[in-house]
Amino acid sequence: MLHDFEIAKSARLEPIQAIAEKIGLLDDELIPYGRYKTKVRLSAIERLRTRPLGKYVVVTAITPTPLGEGKTVNTIGLSLGLHRIGHRVATCLRQPSMGPIFGIKGGAAGGGYSQVVPMEDFNLHLTGDFHAVGVAHNLLAAFLDNSLFRGNPLGIDVDSISLRRVVDINDRALRKIRVGLGDDKEIARDSGFDITAASEVMAILGLARSLPDMRRRLGRIVVGWSRDGRSVTAEALKGAGAMAVVLREAIFPTLMQTLEQTPCFVHSGPFANIAHGNSSILADAIALRCADYVVTEAGFGADMGAEKFFNIKCRESGFRPDAAALVATVRALKMHGGGYKIVAGKPLPPELVSENRPALERGIDNLAKQIENVREHGVPVVVLVNRFPDDREGELEFVRERALALGAAGAEISEAFAKGGEGMTRAAEAIVRAATGPRPPFRFLYDLEWPAEKKIEAIATRMYGAEKIDVAPGARASIERFESAGYAHLPICMAKTQLSLSHDPALKGRPRGFTFPIREVRLAAGAGFLTPLAGEINTMPGLPSTPGGTRMDVDENGEPIGLF
C-alpha cells in the first residue's frame, strides 16, 4: 500500500469553490486561501438559519495507546461512508498543532484512503489560526508585564499570576523560565511556556458563538488576582480589544475536502486534557445547516473528549448529538488486558500482534466502560473496530460481538484506512439506524448549580469509575476563591492522563475502587470552565530522541517530503 503522503499527492482535488457549492455556500461567503482551502464567513450562519439541522454524530474511542487508535481516520471514513450511501455529509475536525507533527505523532489529517487534503496544508500552518491564537495570547502577556512595569496600577499580586506564554513547538526547555530580567525597573518572576493548543484563547475560539461572544470571552480571561482579592482580567488590562483584532479572521472556519471530495471544516485545536478537545461550535453551526449528517471528533477516549463534548460544548452550542461512534482496536484492548507496554517509535510487543484471546477478553472491560460513558448521556453508540493489517478475523469478530452484547446500538469492522468510503458503508448504515431510531432523551452528567466538588465527583465516579475523590487543601482553597468570585456555575473541564480511565497512566483496563486525587484547580473564565488537575499534566511537550521533523525536507520543487 502507498504511503499516506503518496496517496494524498496522487488525489484528484476539486477547486474549493466547487466543494463549497455542493453544500450551498455562496462565493461572497468565502475567503479563499489558494485553490484548495477557504475561510467561511459567519454570515453563512444567519443566511442558513431557517434550514433544518442535520444529524449530529460525534466520534470518540476507548482509552487509547500512545500511538492512537485511528479516531481521525474513522471520523473521515464514516463521513465517506455516509456519502457513499447517498447522504449529504460534512466533517468537522480540529486543526492539528505543529508541535506533535514535528515531534512523535506525525500528521493529523487521517491516513491511508481516509484523509483530508492537501494533507501538507492541513498539517502545516493551514490558514494561520494557530499563529493568530499565539500572537493574541502573547499580546495579553505583554500587556500584563507592561502593566507591572508601569507601576502595577491594578495592584496585581505577582505570585498569583497564572498567565504564561505560548508557542506551537514541542520545546521542553521553555517549560520553566524567568521573565523581567532586561531592566532594573522590571519585575522579575518565574513563568513558562505552554504549547499554543493549551492556550485558553484556543479554547475560546472553539466555544465562541459569534465575534461579539469571542470578544466578551477574551475580556473575561483572568490572568491573576489583585492584592485585595479581585480577579484581574484581560479587560482590566485593556488588552482584549487588540486580541480580538488579531483573531478577527481566525474566528472563520476553514473549509477543505477529503480524498473523495466531500467537505471538511477545520477549526480550532484545543488539547483534550487541559481543555475541551473539540473543534469549533461555529464550524458545526455552519455544517449542520449544510448537510444531512455532520461527523465531528472529540479528543482521546470517551471519558475525556466525549464527556467534554457532551457537558461543555453541547451546553454552549445548544446542539444535541444524535449518535456516537466509538473506535476500538484489537491491539489497544490486548494492551488493556495484558499490561503490555507500548512505546512510540518502537516495535509493538509480539503479544499484541499475535493471537492472544485471553488478553483481549480481559481488555474488553475498557470497551464496556466507554460504551457506558456514552450511553450515560442518552446517546446511542456504534462501535467501530478499526482494522490493522496484523488483525485476525476471529478476534475482530469477537470484539464486534461483545460490543453488541455490552449495549452498543451497532458494531462494525472499519476498513476506512485501506478502502476509504467503500470500507465504511456498513458502519454508515449502522450510524443512520442509531441516529434515526428511538432513544432516551439526551442528558448532561451534572447540574451547573451543583457545587464544584460535587460536579468533579460526578465525573470521577461515573465516568472514570473512582470510588471517591481527594481534593488537596490548595485545590479546595482555589475552588472557594473561584466560587466566592462568582464562578461557581461553570462546568468542569477535567485534566488527567488520556492513557487510563483513572489519573494514573499505569492503571489499564477498567480500574475500580481507586481514589481520584485533585491536586490543583485552575480557572478559565473566558472559555467558561474550571479545570481540576489530577496527576501530572504537561502543557508543553518535549521532542523525542528522534523527532519526526528530522525526516522532513523540501524537494527541488519546494514540495515538502517526509510528512507522515
C-alpha positions as CSV (number, residue, x, y, z in Angstrom):
1,M,0.0,0.0,0.0
2,L,1.2,3.5,-0.8
3,H,2.5,5.9,2.0
4,D,-0.1,8.4,3.3
5,F,1.7,11.3,1.6
6,E,1.9,9.4,-1.7
7,I,-1.8,8.7,-1.6
8,A,-2.6,12.4,-0.8
9,K,-0.4,13.7,-3.5
10,S,-2.0,11.5,-6.1
11,A,-5.5,12.6,-5.2
12,R,-7.8,14.4,-7.6
13,L,-8.8,17.6,-5.9
14,E,-11.7,19.9,-6.8
15,P,-11.5,23.7,-6.6
16,I,-12.6,24.6,-3.1
17,Q,-15.4,26.8,-4.6
18,A,-16.9,23.6,-6.1
19,I,-16.8,21.9,-2.7
20,A,-18.5,24.9,-1.1
21,E,-21.2,25.0,-3.8
22,K,-22.1,21.3,-3.0
23,I,-23.2,22.3,0.4
24,G,-24.9,25.6,-0.5
25,L,-22.3,28.1,0.4
26,L,-22.1,31.3,-1.7
27,D,-19.0,32.9,-3.2
28,D,-19.3,36.0,-1.2
29,E,-19.2,33.9,2.0
30,L,-15.8,32.6,1.1
31,I,-12.3,33.9,1.7
32,P,-10.1,31.7,-0.5
33,Y,-6.6,30.7,0.5
34,G,-5.4,29.4,-2.8
35,R,-7.2,26.7,-4.8
36,Y,-8.0,24.1,-2.2
37,K,-8.9,25.8,1.1
38,T,-11.1,28.8,2.1
39,K,-12.3,30.5,5.1
40,V,-16.1,30.7,5.5
41,R,-17.6,33.9,6.8
42,L,-20.0,33.7,9.7
43,S,-22.7,35.5,7.7
44,A,-23.5,32.0,6.3
45,I,-24.9,31.0,9.7
46,E,-27.5,33.8,9.6
47,R,-28.4,33.1,5.9
48,L,-28.9,29.4,6.5
49,R,-30.6,29.6,9.9
50,T,-34.0,28.5,8.5
51,R,-32.7,25.3,7.1
52,P,-33.3,22.1,9.2
53,L,-30.4,20.8,11.3
54,G,-28.6,17.7,10.0
55,K,-27.9,14.7,12.2
56,Y,-25.0,15.3,14.6
57,V,-22.5,12.4,15.1
58,V,-19.5,12.5,17.5
59,V,-16.6,10.1,17.1
60,T,-14.8,9.0,20.2
61,A,-12.8,6.0,21.4
62,I,-11.8,3.6,24.0
63,T,-8.8,4.5,26.2
64,P,-6.0,4.8,23.5
65,T,-2.5,3.6,23.4
66,P,0.3,6.2,22.9
67,L,0.0,5.5,19.2
68,G,-3.7,6.5,18.8
69,E,-6.4,4.1,17.6
70,G,-7.3,5.8,14.3
71,K,-10.1,8.1,15.5
72,T,-9.5,10.8,12.8
73,V,-9.2,8.1,10.1
74,N,-12.7,6.8,11.3
75,T,-14.2,10.3,11.6
76,I,-13.3,11.0,8.0
77,G,-14.1,7.4,6.9
78,L,-17.5,7.5,8.4
79,S,-18.3,10.7,6.5
80,L,-17.1,9.0,3.3
81,G,-19.3,6.0,4.1
82,L,-22.4,8.2,4.7
83,H,-21.6,9.9,1.3
84,R,-21.4,6.6,-0.4
85,I,-24.9,5.6,0.8
86,G,-26.4,8.7,-0.5
87,H,-26.3,11.4,2.2
88,R,-25.0,14.9,2.0
89,V,-22.3,15.0,4.6
90,A,-19.8,17.3,6.3
91,T,-16.9,16.5,8.5
92,C,-15.7,18.8,11.3
93,L,-12.1,18.4,12.7
94,R,-9.7,20.3,14.9
95,Q,-6.7,21.9,13.3
96,P,-3.5,20.0,14.5
97,S,-0.7,21.5,16.5
98,M,2.6,21.6,14.6
99,G,4.4,20.6,17.8
100,P,3.4,16.9,17.7
101,I,3.7,16.9,13.9
102,F,7.4,17.6,14.2
103,G,7.6,15.5,17.3
104,I,6.4,11.9,17.6
105,K,2.8,11.8,16.5
106,G,3.1,13.0,12.9
107,G,0.3,14.4,10.9
108,A,-3.4,14.5,11.9
109,A,-5.1,14.6,8.5
110,G,-6.2,11.0,8.8
111,G,-4.4,8.3,6.9
112,G,-4.4,5.8,4.0
113,Y,-7.5,6.4,1.8
114,S,-9.3,8.3,4.6
115,Q,-7.6,11.7,4.6
116,V,-8.2,15.5,4.3
117,V,-6.2,17.0,1.5
118,P,-4.0,18.8,0.8
119,M,-2.5,17.0,3.8
120,E,0.6,19.2,3.9
121,D,-1.6,22.3,4.1
122,F,-3.8,20.7,6.8
123,N,-0.7,19.9,9.0
124,L,1.4,23.0,8.3
125,H,0.0,26.4,9.1
126,L,-3.3,26.0,7.2
127,T,-4.8,29.5,7.2
128,G,-2.8,30.8,10.1
129,D,-5.2,30.4,13.0
130,F,-2.6,28.9,15.4
131,H,-0.3,31.8,14.7
132,A,-3.2,34.2,15.4
133,V,-4.0,32.5,18.7
134,G,-0.4,32.5,19.7
135,V,0.0,36.2,18.9
136,A,-3.2,37.2,20.7
137,H,-2.2,35.2,23.8
138,N,1.3,36.6,23.9
139,L,0.0,40.1,23.3
140,L,-2.0,39.7,26.5
141,A,1.1,38.5,28.4
142,A,2.9,41.6,27.1
143,F,0.1,43.9,28.3
144,L,0.3,42.2,31.7
145,D,4.1,42.7,32.0
146,N,3.8,46.2,30.8
147,S,1.3,47.0,33.5
148,L,3.7,45.6,36.1
149,F,6.5,47.7,34.6
150,R,4.3,50.9,34.7
151,G,3.9,50.8,38.4
152,N,1.3,48.0,38.7
153,P,-1.8,50.2,38.8
154,L,-4.1,47.2,39.2
155,G,-2.3,46.1,42.3
156,I,-1.6,42.6,40.9
157,D,-0.2,40.1,43.3
158,V,2.7,38.9,41.3
159,D,2.7,35.5,42.9
160,S,-0.9,34.9,41.8
161,I,-0.2,35.4,38.0
162,S,-1.4,32.3,36.1
163,L,-0.9,33.5,32.5
164,R,2.1,32.0,30.7
165,R,3.2,32.5,27.1
166,V,2.7,30.0,24.3
167,V,4.4,28.7,21.2
168,D,3.4,26.0,18.7
169,I,6.5,23.9,19.1
170,N,7.4,21.0,21.4
171,D,10.2,22.6,23.5
172,R,10.7,21.3,27.0
173,A,13.4,23.9,27.6
174,L,10.6,26.6,27.8
175,R,8.5,24.8,30.5
176,K,10.0,27.0,33.2
177,I,11.6,30.4,32.5
178,R,12.2,33.6,34.4
179,V,11.0,36.9,32.9
180,G,11.6,40.5,33.7
181,L,15.4,40.3,33.6
182,G,16.0,43.0,30.9
183,D,15.7,46.2,33.0
184,D,16.1,47.2,36.7
185,K,12.5,48.6,36.5
186,E,11.0,45.3,35.5
187,I,9.6,42.8,38.0
188,A,11.4,39.5,37.7
189,R,9.2,36.5,38.2
190,D,9.0,32.8,37.3
191,S,6.9,31.8,34.4
192,G,6.9,29.4,31.4
193,F,5.6,28.5,28.0
194,D,2.7,26.2,27.1
195,I,2.1,24.8,23.7
196,T,-0.4,27.0,21.7
197,A,-3.1,24.3,21.7
198,A,-3.2,24.6,25.5
199,S,-4.0,28.3,25.4
200,E,-7.3,29.5,26.9
201,V,-7.6,31.6,23.8
202,M,-7.7,28.4,21.7
203,A,-10.4,27.0,23.9
204,I,-12.3,30.3,23.5
205,L,-12.0,30.0,19.7
206,G,-13.6,26.6,19.9
207,L,-16.5,27.7,22.1
208,A,-17.3,31.2,20.8
209,R,-20.7,31.5,19.1
210,S,-20.0,34.8,17.3
211,L,-17.4,37.6,17.0
212,P,-19.1,39.6,19.9
213,D,-19.2,36.5,22.0
214,M,-15.5,35.8,21.4
215,R,-14.7,39.4,22.3
216,R,-16.6,39.2,25.6
217,R,-14.9,35.9,26.4
218,L,-11.4,37.3,25.7
219,G,-12.2,40.2,28.1
220,R,-13.1,37.7,30.8
221,I,-9.8,35.9,30.8
222,V,-8.4,36.0,34.3
223,V,-4.6,36.5,34.4
224,G,-4.2,36.7,38.2
225,W,-5.5,38.3,41.3
226,S,-5.1,41.7,43.0
227,R,-3.6,42.0,46.4
228,D,-7.1,42.8,47.7
229,G,-8.6,39.6,46.2
230,R,-10.1,40.8,43.0
231,S,-9.7,38.9,39.7
232,V,-7.6,40.7,37.1
233,T,-8.9,40.3,33.6
234,A,-7.8,41.0,30.1
235,E,-10.5,43.6,30.0
236,A,-8.9,45.4,33.0
237,L,-5.6,45.3,31.3
238,K,-7.2,46.8,28.2
239,G,-5.8,44.1,26.0
240,A,-9.0,42.2,24.9
241,G,-9.8,44.5,22.1
242,A,-6.4,44.2,20.5
243,M,-6.6,40.4,20.9
244,A,-10.0,40.4,19.0
245,V,-8.4,42.4,16.2
246,V,-5.7,39.7,15.8
247,L,-8.4,37.0,15.8
248,R,-10.9,38.7,13.6
249,E,-10.4,36.2,10.7
250,A,-9.2,33.3,12.8
251,I,-12.8,33.0,14.0
252,F,-13.9,32.0,10.5
253,P,-13.8,28.2,10.0
254,T,-11.6,26.8,7.2
255,L,-13.2,24.5,4.5
256,M,-11.2,21.8,2.9
257,Q,-12.0,18.4,1.2
258,T,-11.4,14.7,1.7
259,L,-9.9,12.3,-0.8
260,E,-13.4,11.6,-2.1
261,Q,-14.2,15.3,-2.5
262,T,-16.6,15.6,0.5
263,P,-16.4,18.9,2.6
264,C,-14.4,19.1,5.8
265,F,-14.5,22.1,8.1
266,V,-11.2,22.5,10.1
267,H,-11.3,24.9,13.0
268,S,-9.7,25.4,16.4
269,G,-7.4,22.9,18.1
270,P,-7.7,22.8,21.9
271,F,-6.0,20.0,23.8
272,A,-8.3,17.4,25.3
273,N,-6.6,17.1,28.6
274,I,-6.2,20.7,29.7
275,A,-9.1,22.0,27.6
276,H,-12.3,20.7,25.9
277,G,-10.6,18.9,22.9
278,N,-13.3,19.6,20.3
279,S,-13.5,21.5,17.1
280,S,-15.4,24.7,17.0
281,I,-19.1,25.4,17.6
282,L,-19.1,27.8,14.7
283,A,-17.9,25.1,12.2
284,D,-20.6,22.8,13.5
285,A,-23.2,25.6,13.2
286,I,-22.5,26.0,9.5
287,A,-22.1,22.3,8.8
288,L,-25.4,21.3,10.5
289,R,-27.3,23.7,8.2
290,C,-25.5,22.4,5.1
291,A,-25.5,18.6,5.5
292,D,-27.8,15.7,6.3
293,Y,-25.1,14.3,8.6
294,V,-22.2,16.1,10.4
295,V,-19.5,13.9,11.8
296,T,-17.1,15.5,14.3
297,E,-14.3,14.2,16.5
298,A,-13.7,14.5,20.2
299,G,-10.2,14.2,21.6
300,F,-8.9,11.0,23.3
301,G,-11.3,8.5,24.9
302,A,-15.0,8.8,25.7
303,D,-14.1,9.6,29.3
304,M,-12.3,12.8,28.1
305,G,-13.1,14.4,24.8
306,A,-16.6,13.0,24.5
307,E,-17.5,13.8,28.1
308,K,-16.4,17.4,27.5
309,F,-18.3,17.4,24.2
310,F,-21.5,16.5,26.0
311,N,-21.2,18.6,29.1
312,I,-19.3,21.7,27.9
313,K,-19.6,22.0,24.1
314,C,-23.2,20.9,23.8
315,R,-24.2,23.2,26.7
316,E,-22.7,26.1,24.9
317,S,-23.9,25.4,21.4
318,G,-27.4,24.1,22.2
319,F,-26.9,21.3,19.7
320,R,-27.7,17.7,20.7
321,P,-25.9,14.6,19.3
322,D,-28.0,12.0,17.5
323,A,-25.4,9.2,17.8
324,A,-21.8,8.5,18.7
325,A,-19.2,6.2,17.1
326,L,-16.7,4.6,19.4
327,V,-13.4,3.5,17.9
328,A,-11.7,0.4,19.3
329,T,-8.7,-1.7,18.2
330,V,-7.7,-5.2,19.0
331,R,-4.2,-4.0,19.9
332,A,-5.4,-1.5,22.4
333,L,-7.8,-4.0,24.1
334,K,-5.0,-6.5,24.3
335,M,-2.8,-3.8,25.9
336,H,-5.5,-3.1,28.5
337,G,-6.0,-6.8,29.2
338,G,-2.3,-7.8,29.4
339,G,-0.5,-4.8,30.7
340,Y,1.8,-4.7,27.7
341,K,3.9,-1.5,27.3
342,I,3.6,0.4,24.1
343,V,6.3,2.9,23.3
344,A,6.0,5.2,20.3
345,G,8.8,4.6,17.8
346,K,9.5,1.1,19.0
347,P,8.0,-2.2,17.6
348,L,4.8,-3.4,19.3
349,P,5.2,-6.2,21.8
350,P,4.7,-9.6,20.0
351,E,1.8,-10.4,22.3
352,L,-0.2,-7.6,20.6
353,V,0.3,-8.7,17.0
354,S,-0.2,-12.5,17.6
355,E,-3.2,-14.5,18.7
356,N,-3.9,-13.6,22.3
357,R,-7.5,-14.2,23.2
358,P,-7.1,-14.1,27.0
359,A,-5.6,-10.6,27.0
360,L,-8.3,-9.5,24.5
361,E,-11.1,-10.8,26.7
362,R,-9.7,-9.1,29.8
363,G,-9.3,-5.8,27.9
364,I,-13.0,-5.8,26.9
365,D,-13.6,-4.2,30.3
366,N,-12.3,-0.9,28.9
367,L,-14.7,-1.1,25.9
368,A,-17.6,-1.9,28.3
369,K,-16.9,1.2,30.4
370,Q,-16.5,3.6,27.4
371,I,-19.8,2.3,26.0
372,E,-21.4,3.0,29.3
373,N,-19.9,6.5,29.4
374,V,-21.6,7.4,26.1
375,R,-24.9,5.8,27.0
376,E,-24.8,7.7,30.3
377,H,-25.7,10.8,28.3
378,G,-28.6,9.1,26.5
379,V,-26.7,8.8,23.2
380,P,-26.8,5.6,21.2
381,V,-23.3,4.4,20.3
382,V,-21.9,2.3,17.4
383,V,-18.6,0.6,17.9
384,L,-16.1,0.7,15.0
385,V,-13.4,-1.9,15.3
386,N,-10.5,-0.3,13.4
387,R,-8.8,-3.0,11.4
388,F,-5.0,-3.2,11.3
389,P,-3.0,-5.5,8.8
390,D,-2.0,-7.9,11.6
391,D,-5.5,-8.3,13.0
392,R,-7.2,-11.7,12.9
393,E,-10.7,-12.2,11.7
394,G,-11.7,-14.2,14.7
395,E,-10.5,-11.5,17.1
396,L,-12.2,-8.7,15.2
397,E,-15.4,-10.5,15.2
398,F,-15.1,-11.3,18.9
399,V,-14.8,-7.6,19.7
400,R,-17.8,-6.8,17.4
401,E,-20.0,-9.4,19.1
402,R,-19.0,-8.3,22.6
403,A,-19.7,-4.7,21.8
404,L,-23.3,-5.6,20.8
405,A,-23.7,-7.7,24.0
406,L,-22.5,-4.7,26.0
407,G,-25.2,-2.4,24.8
408,A,-23.9,-0.9,21.6
409,A,-26.6,0.1,19.1
410,G,-24.3,-1.3,16.4
411,A,-20.8,-2.7,15.8
412,E,-18.9,-2.9,12.5
413,I,-15.4,-3.6,11.3
414,S,-13.8,-0.4,10.0
415,E,-11.7,-0.5,6.8
416,A,-11.5,3.2,6.2
417,F,-7.7,3.3,6.1
418,A,-7.4,0.7,3.3
419,K,-10.6,1.3,1.4
420,G,-11.9,4.8,2.2
421,G,-15.7,5.2,1.9
422,E,-16.1,1.7,0.3
423,G,-14.9,0.2,3.5
424,M,-17.3,2.2,5.7
425,T,-20.7,1.7,4.1
426,R,-21.8,-0.9,6.8
427,A,-20.6,1.4,9.5
428,A,-22.5,4.3,7.9
429,E,-25.7,2.3,7.8
430,A,-25.3,1.4,11.4
431,I,-24.9,5.1,12.3
432,V,-28.0,6.0,10.3
433,R,-30.0,3.4,12.2
434,A,-28.7,4.6,15.6
435,A,-29.3,8.3,14.7
436,T,-32.9,7.8,13.5
437,G,-34.1,5.1,15.8
438,P,-35.8,5.5,19.2
439,R,-33.6,6.5,22.1
440,P,-33.8,8.2,25.5
441,P,-33.5,12.0,25.8
442,F,-30.1,13.5,25.8
443,R,-28.9,14.3,29.4
444,F,-26.0,16.1,31.0
445,L,-23.9,14.4,33.6
446,Y,-24.3,17.2,36.2
447,D,-26.3,20.3,37.0
448,L,-24.3,23.6,36.7
449,E,-25.8,24.8,40.0
450,W,-24.1,22.0,41.9
451,P,-21.0,22.9,44.0
452,A,-17.8,22.4,42.1
453,E,-16.7,19.5,44.2
454,K,-20.0,17.7,43.5
455,K,-19.5,18.2,39.8
456,I,-15.9,16.9,40.0
457,E,-17.1,13.9,42.0
458,A,-19.8,13.1,39.4
459,I,-17.2,12.9,36.6
460,A,-14.7,10.9,38.6
461,T,-17.1,8.3,39.9
462,R,-19.5,8.0,36.9
463,M,-17.1,8.5,34.0
464,Y,-13.8,7.1,35.4
465,G,-15.1,4.6,37.9
466,A,-13.4,6.1,41.0
467,E,-14.7,5.3,44.4
468,K,-14.2,8.8,45.7
469,I,-12.2,12.0,45.2
470,D,-9.5,13.5,47.3
471,V,-9.2,17.3,47.0
472,A,-5.9,18.7,48.2
473,P,-6.1,21.7,50.6
474,G,-4.7,24.1,48.0
475,A,-7.2,22.9,45.3
476,R,-10.0,23.4,47.8
477,A,-8.8,26.9,48.6
478,S,-8.8,27.7,44.9
479,I,-12.4,26.4,44.5
480,E,-13.5,28.5,47.4
481,R,-11.8,31.6,45.9
482,F,-13.4,30.9,42.4
483,E,-16.9,30.3,43.9
484,S,-16.8,33.4,46.0
485,A,-15.7,35.4,43.0
486,G,-18.8,34.4,41.0
487,Y,-17.5,31.4,39.1
488,A,-19.4,28.6,40.9
489,H,-21.8,28.0,38.0
490,L,-19.1,26.9,35.5
491,P,-18.8,23.4,34.0
492,I,-15.8,21.2,34.8
493,C,-13.0,20.5,32.3
494,M,-11.0,17.7,33.9
495,A,-7.3,17.5,33.2
496,K,-5.9,14.0,33.5
497,T,-4.0,11.4,31.6
498,Q,-5.6,10.1,28.4
499,L,-3.9,6.7,28.8
500,S,-6.1,5.4,31.6
501,L,-9.6,5.8,32.8
502,S,-8.0,6.9,36.1
503,H,-5.5,9.6,36.9
504,D,-2.6,7.1,36.7
505,P,-1.4,6.1,33.2
506,A,-0.2,2.8,34.5
507,L,-3.7,1.7,35.5
508,K,-5.0,0.0,32.4
509,G,-8.3,-1.7,31.6
510,R,-11.1,-0.7,33.9
511,P,-9.7,0.4,37.2
512,R,-12.0,0.2,40.2
513,G,-12.0,1.3,43.8
514,F,-9.4,4.0,43.4
515,T,-9.3,7.5,44.9
516,F,-9.2,10.2,42.3
517,P,-6.8,13.0,43.6
518,I,-7.3,16.7,42.7
519,R,-4.0,18.5,43.3
520,E,-4.9,21.8,41.7
521,V,-7.8,23.7,40.2
522,R,-7.4,26.4,37.5
523,L,-9.9,28.9,36.3
524,A,-10.6,29.5,32.6
525,A,-13.2,32.3,32.9
526,G,-13.1,33.3,29.3
527,A,-13.5,29.8,27.9
528,G,-16.1,29.2,30.7
529,F,-14.9,26.3,32.8
530,L,-13.0,25.2,35.9
531,T,-10.0,22.8,35.2
532,P,-9.2,20.4,38.1
533,L,-5.8,18.7,37.6
534,A,-5.3,15.1,38.6
535,G,-1.8,13.7,38.3
536,E,0.9,15.3,36.3
537,I,-0.4,17.2,33.3
538,N,2.2,18.6,30.9
539,T,1.2,21.6,28.8
540,M,4.5,21.8,26.9
541,P,5.5,18.5,25.3
542,G,9.1,17.7,24.5
543,L,10.7,16.3,21.4
544,P,11.5,12.5,21.3
545,S,15.0,11.1,20.8
546,T,14.4,11.1,17.0
547,P,11.9,13.9,16.2
548,G,9.7,13.4,13.2
549,G,11.0,16.7,11.8
550,T,14.4,15.1,11.2
551,R,12.8,13.1,8.4
552,M,11.3,16.2,6.7
553,D,12.7,18.3,3.9
554,V,11.8,20.0,0.7
555,D,12.5,18.6,-2.8
556,E,13.9,20.6,-5.7
557,N,10.5,22.0,-6.5
558,G,9.9,23.2,-3.0
559,E,7.4,20.5,-2.1
560,P,7.5,19.0,1.4
561,I,8.7,15.4,1.8
562,G,8.9,13.1,4.8
563,L,5.5,14.0,6.2
564,F,3.6,11.1,7.8
